[in-house]
């Protein structure tokens, strides 16, 4: 009777111990599955959210003084749904525009970018150095100029720059400002045939000949 009463009592702890082990094993398996699925998902979302063109710009290898502060902006669709992707980067440099432009152009050439001589580069007159580049399916606009410096507001006055701001004191406004704009070549209108100014195509002469004769050689018929 003593042996029979002790059997079930010894089996119950073993059964509970086995259940706890299976529970721990199940939790470990569940955590492993979640981690194995979450890590690829995380890196995949990171890859989709981070445009690889910015990684290419990071690899230019310009000196640290030429990339003091970097601000990136992206718009449009990577798959050119409605609007194609436009990548814009603004960089502050500690040195003059001439030296800054030189190191950026050298870095672009070293990464396979080639100067692109095209009309509408720039599309509007721009101060400083404005050059255009191409590499594979991308186009790049590089604009290096002096920084836009606004003097700090005087105490008690609104922080609105006047129409003609006074020149800042020497040493307060140095360095240069760099703008980089990268587009898909297929979405860059400058890669397409430019409109001709041939009057036979446009329907009018954009540069008409002006003469002193308002009738252009025609005589009025007698009434």
VOVEX-134477 format. One line per field, with one value per residue (C-alpha): x, y, z; residue number from 0. Coordinates in steps of 0.001 Angstrom, whole numbers, plus 500000, padded with zeros to 6 digits. Example, Ala and Ser with C-alpha at 12.3 -4.5 7.8 and 13.67 -1.06 7.14 Angstrom:
BEGIN
px	512300,513670
py	495500,498940
pz	507800,507140
n	0,1
END
This chain:
BEGIN
px	500000,502864,504586,501314,500477,503969,503901,501423,502988,506403,504942,503125,506291,507913,504860,504866,508605,508122,505330,507511,510344,508022,506640,510115,511086,507955,508718,512288,511075,508503,511095,513502,510843,509918,513534,514319,511339,511713,515366,514931,511773,513632,516543,514164,512145,515360,516550,513276,513223,516893,517504,520724,521651,522370,524682,526479,526856,528174,530891,532253,534981,535171,537090,535307,535507,533410,530582,530131,526353,524292,520541,518853,515449,513666,510417,508583,508339,511265,509193,508236,504552,503276,506559,510006,512356,514200,517054,518351,521273,522406,525846,527700,531415,533975,536091,535701,533483,536442,538220,534973,533900,537297,537159,533572,534366,537403,535291,532592,535121,536678,533239,532570,530563,531325,530723,527543,527553,523909,521716,519656,522525,521583,517989,518136,521155,522980,525864,528881,529796,526987,527885,525955,527067,525890,526514,524577,520865,521316,521932,523427,523449,526216,525892,528586,528308,528840,526552,523497,524246,521601,522720,521164,518146,518738,517122,513634,513330,511444,513532,512650,515531,515360,515023,518702,520512,523710,526896,527960,531213,534341,534745,531072,530028,532583,532670,530326,527020,526725,523544,523358,520317,520101,517398,516680,517952,514693,512849,515315,513865,517364,518067,515252,515378,515079,512373,513522,513202,512699,509759,508408,507996,506951,504661,506382,509820,511111,513520,511500,513330,512467,512670,512054,509193,506043,504467,507549,507830,504095,502352,498836,496439,494638,491168
py	500000,502415,501783,502175,505491,506917,506194,508855,511375,510998,511077,514384,516521,514864,515643,519274,519547,518185,520669,523571,522399,522134,525589,527105,525344,526658,530199,529942,528674,531473,534135,532707,532783,536363,537480,535676,537333,540750,541317,540849,542961,545714,545804,545555,548546,550419,549705,550915,554075,554931,555925,554260,557444,559097,556205,556936,560578,559507,557537,560563,560859,564646,566045,566566,570353,570108,568206,570085,569859,567737,567899,565399,565676,563281,563560,561597,557855,555489,553637,556910,556717,560160,561863,560275,560372,563649,563612,566884,567383,570647,570777,573430,573750,575529,576706,579033,578088,577680,575115,573380,573091,571674,568810,567952,567824,565626,563313,563047,562139,559500,557867,557672,560861,562741,566432,566940,569894,570611,573627,574772,574053,575935,576489,579947,582247,581278,582803,580697,577483,575433,572240,569203,565560,562172,558594,555617,556333,559394,563113,565367,569136,570585,574168,575683,579305,581657,581107,583248,585030,586978,589128,588163,590240,593146,592858,594297,594118,591475,588647,589523,590208,593711,594236,595175,593435,594951,593074,590915,591639,589990,586426,585944,584705,582321,579003,577986,576309,573198,571951,568583,567503,563989,562836,559822,560617,559404,562055,564862,566978,568038,564512,564812,566616,570321,572329,573815,577522,576866,579085,576255,574169,576790,578733,582035,583512,584080,586700,588657,591095,594692,597252,600968,600400,599619,598091,595959,597065,596911,599880,600902,600483,603662,603987
pz	500000,500798,497446,495528,497222,496466,492709,491581,493943,492222,488692,489188,489701,486680,484562,485653,485013,481500,480814,481950,479694,476702,477476,477657,474430,472723,473864,472587,469227,469009,469875,467305,464589,465441,465410,462166,460547,462140,461246,457473,457645,459508,457092,454160,455340,456024,452496,451009,453111,452485,448892,447661,445796,449137,449964,446690,447678,451085,449290,447427,450022,450271,453272,456558,456270,453091,454828,458081,458001,455606,455025,452678,451116,448767,446853,444185,443620,443168,440566,438804,439761,438740,439682,439556,442506,443159,445654,447059,449418,450987,452587,454567,453935,456093,453160,450211,447239,444853,447029,447944,444315,443373,445881,444930,441227,441898,444049,441381,438703,440937,441351,437613,437127,433920,433139,431162,428796,428201,427719,430697,433056,435073,434077,435667,436137,439316,441195,441998,440193,438643,436774,435551,435562,434314,435396,434067,434506,436745,436261,438907,439380,441559,442753,444985,446067,448945,451935,452486,455732,457600,460538,463892,464963,467301,470705,470603,466793,464775,463385,459778,457380,455891,452156,451948,454845,456032,455298,458262,460003,458668,459857,460699,457259,455824,454040,451251,450537,448361,446698,444953,442954,441504,439105,436935,433449,431948,433990,433245,430457,429403,428142,425614,422269,422894,421085,417803,417111,413400,412331,410195,413351,415847,413508,414264,414113,417655,416285,413678,411433,412309,409520,409344,406943,408961,405866,405195,401569,400800,399204,400038,397149,396076,397518
n	0,1,2,3,4,5,6,7,8,9,10,11,12,13,14,15,16,17,18,19,20,21,22,23,24,25,26,27,28,29,30,31,32,33,34,35,36,37,38,39,40,41,42,43,44,45,46,47,48,49,50,51,52,53,54,55,56,57,58,59,60,61,62,63,64,65,66,67,68,69,70,71,72,73,74,75,76,77,78,79,80,81,82,83,84,85,86,87,88,89,90,91,92,93,94,95,96,97,98,99,100,101,102,103,104,105,106,107,108,109,110,111,112,113,114,115,116,117,118,119,120,121,122,123,124,125,126,127,128,129,130,131,132,133,134,135,136,137,138,139,140,141,142,143,144,145,146,147,148,149,150,151,152,153,154,155,156,157,158,159,160,161,162,163,164,165,166,167,168,169,170,171,172,173,174,175,176,177,178,179,180,181,182,183,184,185,186,187,188,189,190,191,192,193,194,195,196,197,198,199,200,201,202,203,204,205,206,207,208,209,210,211,212,213,214,215,216,217,218,219,220,221,222
END
